[in-house]
C-alpha cells in the first residue's frame, strides 16, 4: 500500500507579482517552526490565483490552507474543497 496524497482538483501556478498581496499575521505565525525566516520572507513575495477564493492570495496563505497538498516546480496542487468561513 502506498501513501499517495489525495488527487489534486486544481494545479495552480505560483508567480511573483510586482506588488505582492498582503499576508495576514496569523498565516506567518502558523509557518514559524515549519519554515525559516528567509524562506517565509521569500514566500511572502510569491502569490497564487486561488481557485477556491477566486482571488490572488499570498503563497503563505495558500501554504497554510487545508486544501494545500504540495508544491512542485512552481506549481501548487490544491484539493479545491470549499473553505469554512469561520
N, CA, C and O atoms as CSV, one atom per row, in Angstrom:
chain,resi,resn,atom,element,x,y,z
A,1,UNK,N,N,0.845,-1.188,0.000
A,1,UNK,CA,C,0.000,0.000,0.000
A,1,UNK,C,C,0.886,1.245,0.000
A,1,UNK,O,O,1.833,1.341,0.780
A,2,UNK,N,N,0.575,2.183,-0.868
A,2,UNK,CA,C,1.377,3.408,-0.959
A,2,UNK,C,C,0.657,4.552,-0.267
A,2,UNK,O,O,-0.568,4.554,-0.142
A,3,UNK,N,N,1.440,5.523,0.176
A,3,UNK,CA,C,0.881,6.706,0.829
A,3,UNK,C,C,0.773,7.848,-0.174
A,3,UNK,O,O,1.384,8.901,0.012
A,4,UNK,N,N,0.010,7.645,-1.218
A,4,UNK,CA,C,-0.171,8.687,-2.224
A,4,UNK,C,C,-1.066,9.782,-1.666
A,4,UNK,O,O,-2.062,9.493,-1.003
A,5,UNK,N,N,-0.712,11.054,-1.932
A,5,UNK,CA,C,-1.584,12.143,-1.485
A,5,UNK,C,C,-2.891,12.115,-2.271
A,5,UNK,O,O,-2.958,11.522,-3.347
A,6,UNK,N,N,-3.933,12.759,-1.733
A,6,UNK,CA,C,-5.204,12.781,-2.460
A,6,UNK,C,C,-5.043,13.476,-3.809
A,6,UNK,O,O,-4.151,14.309,-3.974
A,7,UNK,N,N,-5.892,13.142,-4.764
A,7,UNK,CA,C,-5.753,13.771,-6.083
A,7,UNK,C,C,-6.032,15.270,-6.017
A,7,UNK,O,O,-6.875,15.733,-5.248
A,8,UNK,N,N,-5.304,16.009,-6.841
A,8,UNK,CA,C,-5.473,17.460,-6.881
A,8,UNK,C,C,-6.603,17.814,-7.835
A,8,UNK,O,O,-6.655,17.321,-8.962
A,9,UNK,N,N,-7.502,18.668,-7.378
A,9,UNK,CA,C,-8.580,19.148,-8.241
A,9,UNK,C,C,-8.048,20.279,-9.119
A,9,UNK,O,O,-8.458,20.429,-10.270
A,10,UNK,N,N,-7.123,21.080,-8.558
A,10,UNK,CA,C,-6.524,22.189,-9.294
A,10,UNK,C,C,-5.004,22.112,-9.206
A,10,UNK,O,O,-4.451,21.672,-8.198
A,11,UNK,N,N,-4.345,22.542,-10.262
A,11,UNK,CA,C,-2.897,22.754,-10.238
A,11,UNK,C,C,-2.718,24.236,-10.548
A,11,UNK,O,O,-3.021,24.698,-11.648
A,12,UNK,N,N,-2.219,24.972,-9.553
A,12,UNK,CA,C,-2.157,26.431,-9.633
A,12,UNK,C,C,-0.714,26.887,-9.786
A,12,UNK,O,O,0.176,26.414,-9.079
A,13,UNK,N,N,-0.491,27.810,-10.715
A,13,UNK,CA,C,0.836,28.370,-10.981
A,13,UNK,C,C,1.202,29.396,-9.915
A,13,UNK,O,O,0.369,30.215,-9.527
A,14,UNK,N,N,2.448,29.353,-9.441
A,14,UNK,CA,C,2.948,30.352,-8.495
A,14,UNK,C,C,3.640,31.441,-9.310
A,14,UNK,O,O,4.384,31.142,-10.243
A,15,UNK,N,N,3.395,32.710,-8.957
A,15,UNK,CA,C,4.044,33.808,-9.664
A,15,UNK,C,C,4.513,34.859,-8.672
A,15,UNK,O,O,4.084,34.871,-7.519
A,16,UNK,N,N,5.387,35.733,-9.121
A,16,UNK,CA,C,5.910,36.822,-8.274
A,16,UNK,C,C,5.392,38.149,-8.803
A,16,UNK,O,O,5.970,38.705,-9.738
A,17,UNK,N,N,4.312,38.670,-8.223
A,17,UNK,CA,C,3.758,39.934,-8.701
A,17,UNK,C,C,4.653,41.113,-8.323
A,17,UNK,O,O,5.478,41.013,-7.415
A,18,UNK,N,N,4.477,42.229,-9.031
A,18,UNK,CA,C,5.256,43.430,-8.743
A,18,UNK,C,C,4.984,43.903,-7.311
A,18,UNK,O,O,5.900,44.273,-6.577
A,19,UNK,N,N,3.696,43.881,-6.932
A,19,UNK,CA,C,3.324,44.240,-5.556
A,19,UNK,C,C,2.579,43.031,-4.966
A,19,UNK,O,O,1.418,42.790,-5.296
A,20,UNK,N,N,3.259,42.274,-4.088
A,20,UNK,CA,C,2.616,41.072,-3.549
A,20,UNK,C,C,1.400,41.405,-2.676
A,20,UNK,O,O,1.364,42.453,-2.032
A,21,UNK,N,N,0.412,40.513,-2.657
A,21,UNK,CA,C,-0.760,40.753,-1.809
A,21,UNK,C,C,-0.362,40.710,-0.335
A,21,UNK,O,O,0.599,40.028,0.022
A,22,UNK,N,N,-1.085,41.428,0.523
A,22,UNK,CA,C,-0.739,41.424,1.948
A,22,UNK,C,C,-0.920,40.034,2.549
A,22,UNK,O,O,-1.803,39.276,2.148
A,23,UNK,N,N,-0.073,39.718,3.511
A,23,UNK,CA,C,-0.128,38.423,4.177
A,23,UNK,C,C,-0.575,38.641,5.617
A,23,UNK,O,O,0.065,39.388,6.357
A,24,UNK,N,N,-1.664,37.998,6.020
A,24,UNK,CA,C,-2.160,38.135,7.394
A,24,UNK,C,C,-1.161,37.514,8.367
A,24,UNK,O,O,-0.552,36.485,8.075
A,25,UNK,N,N,-1.000,38.146,9.515
A,25,UNK,CA,C,-0.025,37.707,10.510
A,25,UNK,C,C,-0.300,36.287,10.995
A,25,UNK,O,O,0.636,35.559,11.326
A,26,UNK,N,N,-1.567,35.883,11.041
A,26,UNK,CA,C,-1.905,34.541,11.511
A,26,UNK,C,C,-1.261,33.453,10.644
A,26,UNK,O,O,-0.862,32.408,11.157
A,27,UNK,N,N,-1.160,33.697,9.327
A,27,UNK,CA,C,-0.553,32.705,8.437
A,27,UNK,C,C,0.950,32.627,8.650
A,27,UNK,O,O,1.531,31.542,8.609
A,28,UNK,N,N,1.578,33.771,8.877
A,28,UNK,CA,C,3.025,33.805,9.130
A,28,UNK,C,C,3.323,33.092,10.437
A,28,UNK,O,O,4.292,32.337,10.527
A,29,UNK,N,N,2.498,33.325,11.453
A,29,UNK,CA,C,2.693,32.665,12.752
A,29,UNK,C,C,2.555,31.151,12.639
A,29,UNK,O,O,3.267,30.411,13.318
A,30,UNK,N,N,1.636,30.683,11.780
A,30,UNK,CA,C,1.454,29.243,11.579
A,30,UNK,C,C,2.693,28.603,10.960
A,30,UNK,O,O,2.974,27.429,11.199
A,31,UNK,N,N,3.438,29.380,10.160
A,31,UNK,CA,C,4.612,28.835,9.480
A,31,UNK,C,C,5.863,28.818,10.350
A,31,UNK,O,O,6.808,28.083,10.063
A,32,UNK,N,N,5.875,29.622,11.407
A,32,UNK,CA,C,7.061,29.661,12.271
A,32,UNK,C,C,7.287,28.267,12.846
A,32,UNK,O,O,6.354,27.633,13.341
A,33,UNK,N,N,8.508,27.801,12.781
A,33,UNK,CA,C,8.822,26.455,13.235
A,33,UNK,C,C,8.782,25.450,12.095
A,33,UNK,O,O,9.463,24.426,12.145
A,34,UNK,N,N,7.985,25.738,11.061
A,34,UNK,CA,C,7.923,24.870,9.881
A,34,UNK,C,C,8.944,25.332,8.848
A,34,UNK,O,O,9.620,24.521,8.215
A,35,UNK,N,N,9.042,26.652,8.690
A,35,UNK,CA,C,9.959,27.231,7.710
A,35,UNK,C,C,10.811,28.298,8.393
A,35,UNK,O,O,10.393,28.898,9.384
A,36,UNK,N,N,11.999,28.527,7.858
A,36,UNK,CA,C,12.897,29.550,8.400
A,36,UNK,C,C,12.480,30.944,7.978
A,36,UNK,O,O,11.644,31.109,7.090
A,37,UNK,N,N,13.064,31.949,8.616
A,37,UNK,CA,C,12.733,33.339,8.336
A,37,UNK,C,C,12.976,33.742,6.899
A,37,UNK,O,O,12.149,34.430,6.300
A,38,UNK,N,N,14.113,33.319,6.329
A,38,UNK,CA,C,14.416,33.661,4.926
A,38,UNK,C,C,13.403,33.020,3.990
A,38,UNK,O,O,12.962,33.636,3.020
A,39,UNK,N,N,13.043,31.791,4.286
A,39,UNK,CA,C,12.091,31.071,3.440
A,39,UNK,C,C,10.709,31.734,3.511
A,39,UNK,O,O,10.041,31.885,2.488
A,40,UNK,N,N,10.285,32.128,4.707
A,40,UNK,CA,C,8.989,32.798,4.861
A,40,UNK,C,C,8.999,34.132,4.117
A,40,UNK,O,O,8.022,34.492,3.461
A,41,UNK,N,N,10.118,34.864,4.225
A,41,UNK,CA,C,10.239,36.146,3.541
A,41,UNK,C,C,10.102,35.970,2.026
A,41,UNK,O,O,9.451,36.775,1.360
A,42,UNK,N,N,10.713,34.926,1.491
A,42,UNK,CA,C,10.626,34.644,0.052
A,42,UNK,C,C,9.194,34.260,-0.335
A,42,UNK,O,O,8.686,34.681,-1.374
A,43,UNK,N,N,8.557,33.457,0.516
A,43,UNK,CA,C,7.194,33.010,0.240
A,43,UNK,C,C,6.210,34.174,0.257
A,43,UNK,O,O,5.219,34.149,-0.473
A,44,UNK,N,N,6.463,35.193,1.078
A,44,UNK,CA,C,5.576,36.363,1.151
A,44,UNK,C,C,5.605,37.165,-0.148
A,44,UNK,O,O,4.671,37.914,-0.433
A,45,UNK,N,N,6.672,37.015,-0.937
A,45,UNK,CA,C,6.805,37.748,-2.204
A,45,UNK,C,C,6.165,36.998,-3.369
A,45,UNK,O,O,6.138,37.497,-4.495
A,46,UNK,N,N,5.650,35.803,-3.099
A,46,UNK,CA,C,5.021,35.000,-4.149
A,46,UNK,C,C,3.505,35.002,-3.957
A,46,UNK,O,O,3.006,35.245,-2.858
A,47,UNK,N,N,2.785,34.730,-5.039
A,47,UNK,CA,C,1.323,34.720,-4.985
A,47,UNK,C,C,0.771,33.617,-5.878
A,47,UNK,O,O,1.461,33.093,-6.753
A,48,UNK,N,N,-0.492,33.280,-5.634
A,48,UNK,CA,C,-1.205,32.316,-6.477
A,48,UNK,C,C,-2.605,32.858,-6.741
A,48,UNK,O,O,-3.150,33.612,-5.934
A,49,UNK,N,N,-3.175,32.475,-7.862
A,49,UNK,CA,C,-4.566,32.813,-8.170
A,49,UNK,C,C,-5.412,31.684,-7.583
A,49,UNK,O,O,-5.585,30.642,-8.216
A,50,UNK,N,N,-5.933,31.889,-6.383
A,50,UNK,CA,C,-6.656,30.843,-5.654
A,50,UNK,C,C,-7.973,30.503,-6.350
A,50,UNK,O,O,-8.827,31.375,-6.511
A,51,UNK,N,N,-8.149,29.236,-6.767
A,51,UNK,CA,C,-9.393,28.849,-7.438
A,51,UNK,C,C,-10.568,28.708,-6.466
A,51,UNK,O,O,-11.722,28.758,-6.890
A,52,UNK,N,N,-10.293,28.535,-5.179
A,52,UNK,CA,C,-11.359,28.376,-4.188
A,52,UNK,C,C,-11.905,29.735,-3.759
A,52,UNK,O,O,-13.119,29.923,-3.676
A,53,UNK,N,N,-11.002,30.689,-3.485
A,53,UNK,CA,C,-11.422,32.031,-3.060
A,53,UNK,C,C,-11.674,32.969,-4.241
A,53,UNK,O,O,-12.214,34.061,-4.059
A,54,UNK,N,N,-11.289,32.553,-5.448
A,54,UNK,CA,C,-11.432,33.355,-6.668
A,54,UNK,C,C,-10.741,34.708,-6.560
A,54,UNK,O,O,-11.282,35.726,-6.993
A,55,UNK,N,N,-9.531,34.715,-5.972
A,55,UNK,CA,C,-8.745,35.942,-5.907
A,55,UNK,C,C,-7.274,35.589,-5.758
A,55,UNK,O,O,-6.922,34.444,-5.474
A,56,UNK,N,N,-6.421,36.586,-5.953
A,56,UNK,CA,C,-4.988,36.387,-5.795
A,56,UNK,C,C,-4.646,36.495,-4.317
A,56,UNK,O,O,-4.992,37.473,-3.653
A,57,UNK,N,N,-3.960,35.469,-3.810
A,57,UNK,CA,C,-3.560,35.454,-2.400
A,57,UNK,C,C,-2.064,35.195,-2.296
A,57,UNK,O,O,-1.446,34.664,-3.218
A,58,UNK,N,N,-1.500,35.574,-1.175
A,58,UNK,CA,C,-0.097,35.326,-0.895
A,58,UNK,C,C,0.142,33.818,-0.829
A,58,UNK,O,O,-0.730,33.068,-0.392
A,59,UNK,N,N,1.329,33.373,-1.263
A,59,UNK,CA,C,1.627,31.945,-1.188
A,59,UNK,C,C,1.618,31.455,0.257
A,59,UNK,O,O,1.303,30.292,0.509
A,60,UNK,N,N,1.957,32.322,1.208
A,60,UNK,CA,C,1.934,31.935,2.626
A,60,UNK,C,C,0.519,31.515,3.020
A,60,UNK,O,O,0.339,30.517,3.718
A,61,UNK,N,N,-0.490,32.277,2.572
A,61,UNK,CA,C,-1.882,31.929,2.864
A,61,UNK,C,C,-2.249,30.613,2.187
A,61,UNK,O,O,-2.934,29.781,2.781
A,62,UNK,N,N,-1.805,30.422,0.967
A,62,UNK,CA,C,-2.063,29.188,0.233
A,62,UNK,C,C,-1.438,27.996,0.961
A,62,UNK,O,O,-2.067,26.948,1.104
A,63,UNK,N,N,-0.195,28.167,1.419
A,63,UNK,CA,C,0.539,27.098,2.099
A,63,UNK,C,C,-0.156,26.696,3.398
A,63,UNK,O,O,-0.142,25.522,3.768
A,64,UNK,N,N,-0.762,27.657,4.092
A,64,UNK,CA,C,-1.436,27.388,5.363
A,64,UNK,C,C,-2.854,26.840,5.164
A,64,UNK,O,O,-3.485,26.400,6.125
A,65,UNK,N,N,-3.354,26.864,3.935
A,65,UNK,CA,C,-4.719,26.422,3.637
A,65,UNK,C,C,-4.844,24.902,3.758
A,65,UNK,O,O,-3.928,24.171,3.381
A,66,UNK,N,N,-5.989,24.422,4.290
A,66,UNK,CA,C,-6.186,22.963,4.384
A,66,UNK,C,C,-6.267,22.273,3.018
A,66,UNK,O,O,-6.097,21.057,2.941
A,67,UNK,N,N,-6.524,23.026,1.938
A,67,UNK,CA,C,-6.580,22.461,0.589
A,67,UNK,C,C,-5.196,22.235,-0.018
A,67,UNK,O,O,-5.068,21.528,-1.017
A,68,UNK,N,N,-4.163,22.826,0.574
A,68,UNK,CA,C,-2.802,22.704,0.044
A,68,UNK,C,C,-2.348,21.253,0.153
A,68,UNK,O,O,-2.429,20.649,1.223
A,69,UNK,N,N,-1.864,20.689,-0.973
A,69,UNK,CA,C,-1.337,19.323,-0.960
A,69,UNK,C,C,0.185,19.356,-1.010
A,69,UNK,O,O,0.856,18.820,-0.128
A,70,UNK,N,N,0.725,19.990,-2.053
A,70,UNK,CA,C,2.182,20.066,-2.215
A,70,UNK,C,C,2.535,21.152,-3.219
A,70,UNK,O,O,1.694,21.623,-3.984
A,71,UNK,N,N,3.818,21.535,-3.190
A,71,UNK,CA,C,4.355,22.500,-4.151
A,71,UNK,C,C,5.452,21.777,-4.914
A,71,UNK,O,O,6.388,21.248,-4.314
A,72,UNK,N,N,5.337,21.754,-6.245
A,72,UNK,CA,C,6.336,21.102,-7.084
A,72,UNK,C,C,6.602,21.960,-8.310
A,72,UNK,O,O,5.678,22.282,-9.058
A,73,UNK,N,N,7.861,22.331,-8.520
A,73,UNK,CA,C,8.297,23.051,-9.726
A,73,UNK,C,C,7.431,24.260,-10.069
A,73,UNK,O,O,6.973,24.397,-11.204
A,74,UNK,N,N,7.206,25.137,-9.086
A,74,UNK,CA,C,6.466,26.366,-9.346
A,74,UNK,C,C,4.971,26.212,-9.482
A,74,UNK,O,O,4.288,27.123,-9.949
A,75,UNK,N,N,4.454,25.061,-9.075
A,75,UNK,CA,C,3.016,24.820,-9.131
A,75,UNK,C,C,2.555,24.269,-7.780
A,75,UNK,O,O,3.318,23.622,-7.062
A,76,UNK,N,N,1.281,24.544,-7.451
A,76,UNK,CA,C,0.705,24.054,-6.212
A,76,UNK,C,C,-0.447,23.124,-6.567
A,76,UNK,O,O,-1.286,23.455,-7.405
A,77,UNK,N,N,-0.484,21.949,-5.919
A,77,UNK,CA,C,-1.620,21.054,-6.063
A,77,UNK,C,C,-2.624,21.421,-4.979
A,77,UNK,O,O,-2.271,21.515,-3.803
A,78,UNK,N,N,-3.882,21.628,-5.378
A,78,UNK,CA,C,-4.937,22.083,-4.477
A,78,UNK,C,C,-6.102,21.108,-4.503
A,78,UNK,O,O,-6.506,20.642,-5.568
A,79,UNK,N,N,-6.645,20.798,-3.321
A,79,UNK,CA,C,-7.804,19.888,-3.234
A,79,UNK,C,C,-9.061,20.540,-3.822
A,79,UNK,O,O,-9.909,19.848,-4.386
A,80,UNK,N,N,-9.186,21.857,-3.694
A,80,UNK,CA,C,-10.330,22.573,-4.262
A,80,UNK,C,C,-11.616,22.431,-3.472
A,80,UNK,O,O,-12.694,22.700,-4.002
A,81,UNK,N,N,-11.529,22.010,-2.206
A,81,UNK,CA,C,-12.726,21.871,-1.384
A,81,UNK,C,C,-13.176,23.244,-0.871
A,81,UNK,O,O,-12.346,24.135,-0.692
A,82,UNK,N,N,-14.465,23.421,-0.636
A,82,UNK,CA,C,-14.930,24.708,-0.104
A,82,UNK,C,C,-14.329,24.953,1.283
A,82,UNK,O,O,-14.157,24.023,2.071
A,83,UNK,N,N,-14.017,26.209,1.564
A,83,UNK,CA,C,-13.452,26.568,2.865
A,83,UNK,C,C,-14.548,27.076,3.790
A,83,UNK,O,O,-15.445,27.806,3.368
A,84,UNK,N,N,-14.467,26.682,5.055
A,84,UNK,CA,C,-15.439,27.191,6.019
A,84,UNK,C,C,-15.053,28.627,6.366
A,84,UNK,O,O,-13.873,28.926,6.548
A,85,UNK,N,N,-16.017,29.494,6.455
A,85,UNK,CA,C,-15.750,30.897,6.728
A,85,UNK,C,C,-16.008,31.178,8.204
A,85,UNK,O,O,-16.930,31.910,8.563
A,86,UNK,N,N,-15.176,30.580,9.046
A,86,UNK,CA,C,-15.358,30.785,10.493
A,86,UNK,C,C,-14.323,31.734,11.015
A,86,UNK,O,O,-14.307,32.035,12.209
